Amino acid sequence: MKEAAGEANMTVITIVLIGIVAAVGALVVPRILNGIERKSCCQENGGVWYSSGCYNRANCSVNANGQITSCSGGQISTTC
């Protein structure tokens, strides 16, 4: 009888853990996909994504490695 109770407890723990992982995934995955969509929309419209915004490439400073170090001016609006 003790073995059956132990297996039932492990089953409940497993189901709860699967539920927790699914809930976290349901919250995180849409945010990641939304960020990817916004960045690709910016690039499709000729902009560059920097610090949570879409900027005109001409308004951004680039270091010797080709990485953007800062962007000035207003953010460009994209319609996607």
Secondary structure by P-SEA (a helix, b strand, c coil): caaaaaaaaaaaaaaaaaaaaaaaaaacaaaaaaaaaaaaaaaaaccccccccccccccccccccccccccccbbbbbcc
